[in-house]
Amino acid sequence: GLSRAEAPYVKIPLNHLIILTPRAYGCHEERVCLMPKEEMVNDGQDEPVTSMPEMPNATNLDVPSC
């Protein structure tokens, strides 16, 4: 789990679905890639840049890409 301070800074990849299943002592998380980068149409646009600042001294919260 994440603390409340870390939660707003979690990076969620584009074209992913996050399925949360409640359990007795927490939650099961499953990430499903809807469309890998290789299959996306190249329309000349880059991935959007977030306006949120990086969290200082953050641990690696990235998720592996498809």
MDAnalysis code that builds the backbone (N, CA, C; Angstrom):
import MDAnalysis as mda
import numpy as np

u = mda.Universe.empty(198, n_residues=66, atom_resindex=np.repeat(np.arange(66), 3), trajectory=True)
u.add_TopologyAttr("name", ["N", "CA", "C"] * 66)
u.add_TopologyAttr("resid", np.arange(1, 67))
u.add_TopologyAttr("resname", ["GLY", "LEU", "SER", "ARG", "ALA", "GLU", "ALA", "PRO", "TYR", "VAL", "LYS", "ILE", "PRO", "LEU", "ASN", "HIS", "LEU", "ILE", "ILE", "LEU", "THR", "PRO", "ARG", "ALA", "TYR", "GLY", "CYS", "HIS", "GLU", "GLU", "ARG", "VAL", "CYS", "LEU", "MET", "PRO", "LYS", "GLU", "GLU", "MET", "VAL", "ASN", "ASP", "GLY", "GLN", "ASP", "GLU", "PRO", "VAL", "THR", "SER", "MET", "PRO", "GLU", "MET", "PRO", "ASN", "ALA", "THR", "ASN", "LEU", "ASP", "VAL", "PRO", "SER", "CYS"])
u.atoms.positions = np.array([
    [0.795, -1.179, 0.000],
    [0.000, 0.000, 0.000],
    [0.846, 1.254, 0.000],
    [0.207, 2.307, -0.325],
    [0.841, 3.617, -0.355],
    [0.287, 4.492, 0.744],
    [1.101, 5.416, 1.180],
    [0.610, 6.387, 2.154],
    [-0.186, 7.463, 1.419],
    [-0.931, 8.253, 2.164],
    [-1.705, 9.331, 1.551],
    [-0.797, 10.356, 0.876],
    [0.408, 10.531, 1.404],
    [1.343, 11.492, 0.816],
    [1.878, 11.006, -0.525],
    [2.025, 9.700, -0.704],
    [2.562, 9.138, -1.948],
    [1.504, 8.964, -3.035],
    [0.252, 8.782, -2.653],
    [-0.815, 8.446, -3.600],
    [-0.975, 9.423, -4.764],
    [-0.916, 10.739, -4.580],
    [-1.111, 11.638, -5.734],
    [0.019, 11.583, -6.759],
    [1.145, 10.984, -6.410],
    [2.303, 10.979, -7.289],
    [2.514, 9.664, -8.020],
    [1.581, 8.742, -7.915],
    [1.704, 7.458, -8.609],
    [1.557, 7.695, -10.105],
    [2.481, 7.163, -10.882],
    [2.417, 7.318, -12.333],
    [1.585, 6.179, -12.905],
    [0.571, 6.539, -13.665],
    [-0.285, 5.546, -14.304],
    [-0.061, 5.660, -15.805],
    [0.374, 4.588, -16.440],
    [0.646, 4.634, -17.871],
    [-0.619, 4.863, -18.692],
    [-0.438, 5.487, -19.869],
    [-1.557, 5.684, -20.777],
    [-2.071, 4.338, -21.267],
    [-3.337, 4.292, -21.621],
    [-3.974, 3.111, -22.205],
    [-3.910, 1.894, -21.286],
    [-4.015, 2.109, -20.001],
    [-4.035, 1.012, -19.037],
    [-5.317, 1.076, -18.219],
    [-5.802, -0.068, -17.868],
    [-6.967, -0.195, -17.012],
    [-6.493, -0.798, -15.705],
    [-6.875, -0.199, -14.594],
    [-6.486, -0.715, -13.286],
    [-7.733, -1.288, -12.627],
    [-7.696, -2.573, -12.354],
    [-8.826, -3.260, -11.731],
    [-8.487, -3.474, -10.258],
    [-9.286, -2.894, -9.379],
    [-9.091, -3.055, -7.942],
    [-10.169, -3.983, -7.403],
    [-9.747, -5.047, -6.747],
    [-10.672, -6.010, -6.166],
    [-10.497, -5.984, -4.653],
    [-11.527, -5.571, -3.910],
    [-11.396, -5.518, -2.453],
    [-11.216, -6.902, -1.859],
    [-10.357, -6.985, -0.889],
    [-10.109, -8.215, -0.130],
    [-10.327, -7.914, 1.349],
    [-10.285, -8.932, 2.165],
    [-10.512, -8.744, 3.598],
    [-9.472, -7.811, 4.221],
    [-8.223, -7.946, 3.811],
    [-7.150, -7.136, 4.399],
    [-6.411, -6.376, 3.321],
    [-7.087, -5.565, 2.569],
    [-6.433, -4.770, 1.540],
    [-7.180, -4.844, 0.225],
    [-6.428, -4.783, -0.850],
    [-7.024, -4.728, -2.167],
    [-6.083, -5.389, -3.168],
    [-6.625, -6.162, -4.097],
    [-5.830, -6.773, -5.156],
    [-5.863, -5.844, -6.362],
    [-4.682, -5.559, -6.919],
    [-4.572, -4.658, -8.064],
    [-4.126, -5.444, -9.290],
    [-4.842, -5.236, -10.387],
    [-4.481, -5.853, -11.656],
    [-4.434, -4.756, -12.717],
    [-3.339, -4.692, -13.468],
    [-3.197, -3.678, -14.523],
    [-3.259, -4.368, -15.869],
    [-4.153, -3.867, -16.711],
    [-4.359, -4.441, -18.033],
    [-3.985, -3.390, -19.071],
    [-3.100, -3.760, -19.996],
    [-2.704, -2.857, -21.067],
    [-3.729, -2.981, -22.193],
    [-4.399, -1.866, -22.503],
    [-5.429, -1.893, -23.533],
    [-4.843, -1.828, -24.938],
    [-3.744, -1.092, -25.092],
    [-3.132, -0.977, -26.408],
    [-1.635, -0.699, -26.235],
    [-0.783, -1.652, -26.612],
    [0.657, -1.431, -26.505],
    [1.100, -0.278, -27.398],
    [2.204, 0.339, -27.052],
    [2.699, 1.485, -27.810],
    [2.954, 1.142, -29.268],
    [3.346, -0.079, -29.539],
    [3.630, -0.486, -30.914],
    [2.388, -0.432, -31.800],
    [1.204, -0.632, -31.217],
    [-0.039, -0.661, -31.988],
    [-0.703, 0.713, -32.130],
    [-0.247, 1.690, -31.347],
    [-0.865, 3.017, -31.422],
    [-0.513, 3.685, -32.745],
    [-1.456, 4.435, -33.254],
    [-1.244, 5.169, -34.492],
    [-0.322, 6.338, -34.199],
    [0.699, 6.513, -35.007],
    [1.604, 7.631, -34.817],
    [0.985, 8.869, -35.443],
    [0.411, 9.731, -34.598],
    [-0.234, 10.941, -35.095],
    [0.655, 12.173, -34.921],
    [1.917, 11.951, -34.581],
    [2.852, 13.059, -34.439],
    [2.820, 13.721, -33.091],
    [1.970, 13.249, -32.186],
    [1.880, 13.834, -30.855],
    [2.622, 12.954, -29.867],
    [3.319, 13.589, -28.953],
    [3.983, 12.856, -27.893],
    [2.980, 12.585, -26.779],
    [3.389, 11.734, -25.841],
    [2.543, 11.496, -24.682],
    [2.430, 12.800, -23.899],
    [1.274, 13.055, -23.296],
    [1.098, 14.320, -22.572],
    [2.064, 14.429, -21.395],
    [2.474, 15.641, -21.125],
    [3.348, 15.906, -19.992],
    [2.471, 16.366, -18.845],
    [2.644, 15.762, -17.702],
    [1.822, 16.117, -16.555],
    [2.298, 17.424, -15.948],
    [1.392, 18.168, -15.379],
    [1.748, 19.427, -14.737],
    [2.056, 19.227, -13.266],
    [1.912, 17.993, -12.782],
    [2.201, 17.728, -11.376],
    [3.701, 17.680, -11.161],
    [4.190, 18.293, -10.101],
    [5.623, 18.240, -9.812],
    [6.023, 16.841, -9.360],
    [7.280, 16.522, -9.581],
    [7.795, 15.242, -9.108],
    [7.881, 15.274, -7.592],
    [7.591, 14.136, -6.978],
    [7.666, 14.047, -5.537],
    [9.133, 13.932, -5.129],
    [9.612, 14.783, -4.246],
    [11.009, 14.709, -3.839],
    [11.303, 13.420, -3.085],
    [12.452, 12.834, -3.359],
    [12.899, 11.599, -2.707],
    [11.893, 10.472, -2.868],
    [11.251, 10.393, -4.021],
    [10.238, 9.353, -4.251],
    [10.925, 8.028, -4.544],
    [10.310, 6.985, -4.089],
    [10.776, 5.656, -4.464],
    [10.255, 5.371, -5.851],
    [10.778, 4.379, -6.488],
    [10.369, 4.066, -7.866],
    [8.964, 3.476, -7.841],
    [7.982, 4.273, -8.237],
    [6.590, 3.828, -8.248],
    [6.117, 3.514, -9.656],
    [7.047, 3.516, -10.618],
    [6.671, 3.262, -12.015],
    [6.212, 1.823, -12.187],
    [5.388, 1.629, -13.170],
    [4.885, 0.306, -13.489],
    [5.506, -0.101, -14.817],
    [5.889, -1.351, -14.967],
    [6.463, -1.738, -16.257],
    [5.459, -1.553, -17.387],
    [5.946, -1.098, -18.532],
    [5.059, -0.880, -19.663],
    [4.777, -2.199, -20.371],
    [3.824, -2.162, -21.292],
    [3.409, -3.362, -22.028],
    [4.531, -3.919, -22.852],
])
